[in-house]
Structures are given as C-alpha cells and as structure tokens.
Amino acid sequence: MTLIYLKFSSIFNKFNLIKMIKNYTLLILLFLLNFGIKAQKATTYLSPVPSPQAFVSQNVGMTKISVAYSSPGMKGRSIFGELVPYDKEWRAGANSPTIIAFSTDVSVSGKTLRAGKYIVRMTPRKDGNWLVNLNLRSLDDRPPSLWKEGAVGFPYDYYKDGKVDMKKYKEDMSHSFEVEPVTWEANIERLFYRIDPNDNKIGKVSMLWENIIIQFDVDTMTEEHLERFAKTLE
C-alpha cells in the first residue's frame, strides 16, 4: 500500500512540475509578445524634428533620379544672407548631407557623371550665380573630404605607376557649375526638392526655399543608353 502511495505521489508531483513549467512558459511567451507589440508601436511613431527627412524620386527615360534631404523651415527667420551666409558652402538642406542619386550615367551642365550617389553642396551668392557642387560618394561611403590614397573603392582606371592619380580621380568624381537663382514672388516656408521630367531625356532638379529657386537640368542620355543596349543584342 505504501509503495502504491509513493508511486502515485511521484506521478502527481511530476504532473504538477510539468503543469508549473507550462504555466511559466506561457507567462514568458505572453511577456515577450507584449514587449514585442510595445516595441513595434514605439518604432512606428516618429518623434517630431525641426528638419524632417524627405525624399523625392522620378523616372526620366531609362534613369531614376532621386534626392534625399532634410527639410528645414523658415520659422520667421531670414534665410539666405543670414541663417545661410553668402559665399560659404552650404549642405543644401539640414542635418545630414543632401544626396542626389542617378541609376545610370547622366550629363549635368556638359559633364558626364557616373551612376551613383552624389553629395550636393551649394554656395549662395548675394549677386550673380550660385555655385552647385556634386561629389560622388566613395565606395566606403565617406565624404570626399576624407578621401585619401589607399582608401577602399578606387577604380583600377586611376592607378598609375602603382599609385592612385588623385587629381584625375577627384576631377572625375566631382563637378561644380554655376546656376542663376530664380526669385519667387512669395516665401516658401519649408525647403523642398522637386524633379520634373521635361521629356524622356531631360529631368529638371529644383531646390526651393524662402524666395529662391535653384534648378539645373539632368540629361539622362537616353539615346546613348539605347544604342549601348542595342549593341548587346547584336
């Protein structure tokens, strides 16, 4: 009789242990599920910032043109000549660098630019044309000011006598050109970019803020890309 009782007691204890483990497991799963839902909700909501991130893209011919930037507001301030000084290079946005990207080779102001991402900088001027500078981001994603000989990402075309031809490399990786500013009749509160497809070849990129519009054409070289594609089919 005692043996039967002990066996029954052992089975009962094992049953309670299994039940307790299941209960604890269920509680842990419920906790993790609740934590995951809260974390997901937390990442869903973006905190308001003075200069929110913005993005615009447009397909022109066979090329996708896109601009990623931060969008500051005027907030009653005078912008060009005060908040953004004249004759000093400006990031053409706020916070992080403004980036323009081309999915294929393009031509801007008479110069062919390789497909890739370019850092946009502008130099506002009180009188005369503004200076726009496009710098191709290096393959290790560092700004051009940090490029140095031996950095990752130099194409073999720029090696000469065992060294990188930095002058030629930088000339090909960057492009500066002048743009005549257009004055708008009313203030534009928040900086923004737009890309207008004039046709299947030319896209017009515009930066608008305060009462100033800076715009330049991007030739997507559609004919050249079509000819190159046709040759691959021969």
N, C-alpha and C positions, 0 to 999 in steps of 0.2 A: 504493500500500500504506500509505504514511504517512497519507494522507487518510482511508482507511478506519479506521485505528487511532485517529486523532483523533476521528472521529465516534463510534466505539464507546466511546472513553474518555469523551466528553462525555455520551453516553446513560447510561453506567454511573454517572458522577458525579451526574447528575440523579436517577437511580434511588435512589442512596444518600442524597441530600439529602431526597427525598420520604419515604424509609423512616425517616430520622432525625427528620423533622418529625412523622411519625405516632407514633413512639415517644415523643417529648417530649409530644405532645398527649395520648397515653394516660396518661403519668405524671401530667400536670397534672390530668386528669379523675379519676384514682384518688385523687390527693391531696385534691381538692375533695370527692369523695364521702366519703372517710374523715373529713375535717374536719366535713362536714355531719352525719354519723352521730354523731360525738362531741358536737357542739353540741346535737343533738337529745336525746341522752342526758342532757347536762348540764342542759337545761331541763326534763326530765321529773322529775327529783328535786328536791323542795323541801327547803330547809335547815330543820331544826327551829328553832322560835322559841318564846319563853316564852308568848306570847299569840297562838296561831294564828288566822288569819282563819276566819270561819264565816258561813254563810248559811242562812236558813230562809224558805220561802215557802208560801203556802196560798191556794187559791182559795175565796172566800166569796161566794156568789151570783154576780154578774157582775163581781166585783172580785178582783184579785190583790193580796194583801198580802205584802210581803217585808221582811226585816230583814237587813242586812249589818253585821257587827260583828267585833271581835277578842275572843277568849275567854281571859282571864287565869285562873290557878289560885290557890288559897289558899296552897299550899305551906307549911302550918303557921303562916301569919300570921293575925292578926285583921284582918278587912276593914273593916267599917263602924264608924266611930268612930276608926279608927287609920290603916290604909292609905288608906281613903277617908274623909276627915273629914266630920263632920256640918256641916250648914248652909253647905256650899260646893258650887257647881255641879260636877257630875261628868259625864264624857262617856258614862257608861252602858256602858262597855266598856274598851278599852285601845287604845293606839297611835292609829290614825286614828279620826275621828268615827263614831259609830254612826248608820246611816242606815235609816230606815223609808220604804217606798215604797208608794203606792197607785195602782193603774192607773185608777181613776175617782174622782170626788168622793166623800168619805165624811163622816161625822159622828163626832166624838170629844168626849165629855163635853159634849154640847149645842152644839158649834160645827161648822159645815160647813167642811171643809178641801178645797181644790182637789186634783185629781190631781197627783202629783209626788213628789219625794224630799224628806224632812224629816230634819234633824239632830236626834237625840234627846239631850237632856240631862236629868239628874235631880239634885235636891238632897236628899240623905239627911238625915233628922232623927232625933235620939235619941228624942224624944217627939212623938207626933202624926203627921199625914200627911206623906208625901213630896211634893215638887213635881216634876212632869214637864213639860218644855218641848219643844215641837216647832217647829222653824224650817224653813220652806220654803227650799230652796237656790235662790239666784238663778240665772237662766239662764246667767250666765257662770261658774257653779259655785263662787262664792266664799262663804265663811261669812257669815252675816248681820252679824257684827261689822265686816265690811269693806264693807258696802253703803254707797253714797254717791250723792248726787244726780248724775244724768247717767250712772250705770252702765248697761251693756248689760242689757236684759232687763226694763225696767219696762213693764208693760202700759199702753196708752193710757188705760184707765179711771182711772188715778191721776194724770193730768195735769190741773192746774188753773191757769188763768191763765199758761200757759206753763211751769209748774214742776210737779215731782212732789210730790204730797201724801205726804210720807214717813211721817207719823203714821198715816194711813189704810192706807198700803201695809204698814207693819210690823205693824199690828194684824191685817190680813188674812193676812199671811204667817206669823204665829206664833201659837201657842196654848199657854197654861200652865194646868194644872189639878192638883188635889191627888188623891193616891191613898193609901188606907190600906194600909200594909205588912202582909203576912201572915207570921207566924213559922212556920218549918218545924221539925219535931222533930229533924232531923239536918242536919249541914252538907253543902252541895252544893259539891264541890271546885272545879269549873270553871264559870265564868259561862256561861250559855246562855239563848237566847230560844226560845220556842215560840209557835205560833199555833194556837189551837183554834177550829174552826168550830162554834159553838153550833148554828147552823142555816144557812139560805140567806140570812141577813140580817146576823147579828152574828158577828164574829170576836173572840176574846179573845187579846190580846197579853200575854205574860208574860215577865218578866226574873227569873231565879233565880240566886242566888249566896249563898254562906255559908248562913245560915239564914233568908234573907229572900226573899220573893216579891213583886214589884210587877207588878200586872196592870191592864189597862184594856180596855174594850170599844171596838170599831170598828164603827159602824153603816154598812154598805155601801149603804144607801138603795136596796135592790133595787127596791121599788115605784116610786120616783121615776124610776129609770133605765128601767124597763119602760114607764112612762107616756110618758116622753120618746121612747123608741124607737117606741112605737105611734103617736105623733103624726106621726112622719116617714113612716109608711106611709099616712096619710090622704090 
